[in-house]
Amino acid sequence: MIEITDLCKSFGSHTVLNKLNCKIETGSIYGLVGSNGAGKSTLLRIINNVFKKDSGKVTIDGQDVEENEAIKQRLVFIPDDLYFFPNYTLLEMANFYQAMYKDFDMENVKSLAATLKLNLKEKIKNFSKGMKRQCALICAISTNADYMFFDETFDGIDPVVRNLLKQIIRKQMEKKPTTIIMTSHNLKELEDICDNLGLLFKGGILFESDINSIHTNMVKVQIALKEDLDESKLDGLEIMNIKKVGSVSTIIIKGDREKAEEKLKSLKPLVLDFLPLTLEEVFIYEMEVLGYEFNEVI
């Protein structure tokens, strides 16, 4: 488990992380979302001991990460600004990783490179941005590290390859209990792979939840009645948003679906439809409740 307590980090007069608190369970995929400049990269660099924190505490399995060689052996970090040695091929880069990680799986690199149609003997500098990201990811996954950190995980990667990489990541999770932390400013990139999501804003975690709870504790309803909807008849339901277009009302309700359905059916509606909510919609309504504009946060 990763535990972060009251973490602070500033660069000059600019505060990036301000008493941030977070727990990430072992064996889960944790998605960290937020706008550019929200502090996602800084947080990952501090956990991986690339940056020094100003104050607070970061532990992995109860051990402080700072200057801890034993912990470092269990971590692998792919930053958003990729770096490869000049003129290295993918195979040479894999050899470099193999020298640092005792459980590195070279055969896995070769297999994944074939799957992704990456030439092991081609110089990485000749690859496209997306292909370079793929090289970094398959080398990192092949370390078999306990904790993997991917910053802007799918940046520059087309949707088809992105889905393939998600399958590769899931297979790694099945192979051994790996904890993966991935960042993005795009919710859609993470919603079908992460177990938990945290929203980073103004130096702290503004909102955090597991994916299943996010999707199951909120419902979107379209309802039409013979007469205008009397909102007082919705007492007892936790209404997050109501929009009316003509005779149809779209209602966002938080809480138990069965309770909401029973209540709304008692109004004898002409139309009553329960619709799925996208993760982005869920975040929009949660932000409204907290008093924020979604576009301001993401």
N, C-alpha and C positions, 0 to 999 in steps of 0.2 A: 504493500500500500504506500502511496505517496501522500504525505501530509504536509500542507503548507500553512503556516501560522503567522499572521500579522506581517506578511512580507512587504518590504518597502524598497524601492529603487528609484533614484533620481539621476538625471544627467544634467549637471549644472543646476539651474533653477527650474528645470522641467521635471515634474514628478510623473513617472511612468506607472509605477505600481505603488498603491497606497493601502497598507494594512490588508493585503489580499489573503483570504482564507479559502482553502479548498482541500478536499479529500478525494483521491482517485483510487478506486478499489482494484486489487490485484486481479488479473485475468479479464479485464474489461477494455473496451475501446472508448476512449473519452475524447469527444470533440470539443475543441475550444474555438468559439466563434467571436468575431468582433470586427469592427471597421479597421482599415489600415491605420496603424499608429496607436492602436488600443493597448498594446503591450504584450501581445501574444508571443512574439519572437523573444522579447526580453525575458519573459517568464520561462520559456524553454531553455534559454541560455543559462539562466541562473540555476535551474534544476540540474543541468548538465555541467555546472561549474565552469562555464565559459565566461560568464560575468559574475562579479562579486555582488552580493546583496548589500544593501545599506543596513538593514535590520530585519528582524524576524527569523523564522526557522523553516528549513526544508529538510524533511527526512524521507528516506525510502526504507521500508521495513524496519523502522525504528532507528535507523542510523543517519546521522547528519551527513549530507552529501558533500559538504565543503572539504576539499583536499582529502577525499576518501578514495584511495586507489582500488580497494575491494569493490566498492559500489560502481566505480567507473567501468570496471570490467563487465558489468551487467547492463550497461546502457549503450545505446547507439542513437546518434542524433543526426538527422538530415536537415540542414538549415534551408531557409528560403533562397539564400544567395549561394548557389552550388559552387563548389570548388573542386577541380580535378587537377592533378599534376600535369604540367605541359607535356603534350605528346604521348600521354598514357593511353593505352587501349583499355577496353572494358576488362579484358583478362588481367592486365597488369594492375588495374585498380582493385580487382578482386583479390589478387595476390597480396596487395598492400593490406586489405582488410584481414585476410587470413593470417597475416603476421601478428595482428593485434588481438584476434579473438580465437581462443582455443577450440571453440565449438563451430567454427566457420565451416559451412557446407559448400565446397567448390562445385560439387555435382549439381547442387540446387541452382547455382548461378548459371551453369551451362544449360540446364533444363529450362529455366525461366527466360534466359536470353533467346533460346530457340523458340519458345512460345511467343515471345514478343517481337521476334524477327530482328534481334539486335546482333550485329556481327561482333563476336568477341575480340577479333583482331583489328577492328577498325579504330582509329584514333577518336577518342570521345569528343575532341574539339570539332570534329566534322559532323557530329550529330546535331539534330535540331534541339530546340529548347525542351520539348516534350520528351524526346529520346534520352536526353541527358538526365532528366528527372527519373525516367524509368531505370536507367543505369544505377543511379544512387539508391533507389528504392530496393532493387533486387539485391544489391550488395548488402544493404542494411538488413533486409529480411534474412539473408543467408548467414548473418552472424549468429542467429539463434539467441540473441540477447534477451534478457528477461523483460527489459523495458525499452521500448522503441519510441522515438520522438520524431514526427514528420511535420515540418513547418511548411504551410501552404502545399499540402500533400499532392494535389493533382494539378498544380499550376502548369499551364501549357499543354496539358494532355487532353486529347480528344475524347468524347464520350464513350466510344467503343473500347478504347484501351483503358479508360478509367474504370469501366465496369470489370474488365479483365483483372486489373490490379486489385480491385476490391475482392474478387474471388481468391486471388493469391494471398491477400492479407487474411481472409477468413480461414484459409487452409493452414496458415501459420498458427492461427489461434487454436485450431483443432490439433495440431501437432504437439504443442506444449502450451502451458498456461502463460501466455505473453500478455503484458500490459502495453497498450498502444495509445499514445496521445498524439492527436493530429489537429492542426489548426487550419482554419479557412475563414475568409470573409464571406463565403457563400454557403448558406445553410443547405441548399439543395445538394451540394457535393457530399455532405456528411450524413444526411438524415437516414439513408438506407444502410449504413454500416456501423454507426456508433451505438453504444449501449447507453451512454450518458452524454449530455451536452451542458456546457457552461458558457455563459455569455459574459465576456469581459468588456467593461465599460468604465472609463474614468478611473482606472487603476485597481478596480476590484471586480469580483464576480457579482454581477447584477442579478442574474437569474440562472438557476441550475436545476436540472431534473433528469430522470431517466426517460428514455424515448417512449417506453410503453405508457408511463404515467402521463406524459405530455399528450399522447394521442387519445388516451381513454378517459381523461377527466374533463374533456371539453367536447361539446357537440354543436353542430351547425344545423339549424332547423329552418325550413321554409314553410310558412303556414299562411293559409288564406281562410278568412271567415266570411260569413254572410254580411257582417257589419265590420266597421273599423275595430282594430284590435284595441281593447282596453287593457293597458299595461298593468293596471291594478290587479287584474285577474291572474297575473304571473307571480304574485306574491308567494314566497316560499322557494322560488327558484333563484339561483345566483346568475343574474343576467349580466353579461359582459358588454353586449352591444346589440342594438336593434336598428335595422334599416328598413324603411318602408318604400316600396315602389308600386304605386297603384294599390291594388287590393292584397298584394303579397308582402308579407313581412319576413325578413331574414333575421333570425335571432341566434346569438352565440350564448350558449349556456354552459356554465361550469358545474361539474358535479355528476351525479348518477344519471345515466341515460334513462333507465327504467322509470325513475321518479319523474323526470321531465316529460317522458312520453305519456305517462298516466295523466299528468296535469294537463297537457295540451290536448289530449283526446277528450277530456271532459268538457272542452270548449266546443266540441262538435264541429271541427274544421271541415271545410270543403276540400282543402289540400293540406297534407301534412307529410313532409319529406325530411328525412334525416340524411345529411350529406357529409362526406368525409372532409376533414380539414387538412390542408397541407401544413407541414411544420412551420413554414413561413407565416401562414395565417395565425397559427397558435402563438407564435412569438409576437406578432403584431398586436394581438389582443392582450397578451400578458404585459407588453410594454405600455399599452394604454392604461391598464390598471395601475401600473407603477408610476404613471405620470410622464412617460417618455414617448417621443415620436420614434417609431421603428427605424425610419431612415436616418435618424440622428445617431442611432446606436450601431446599426449594421452598415 
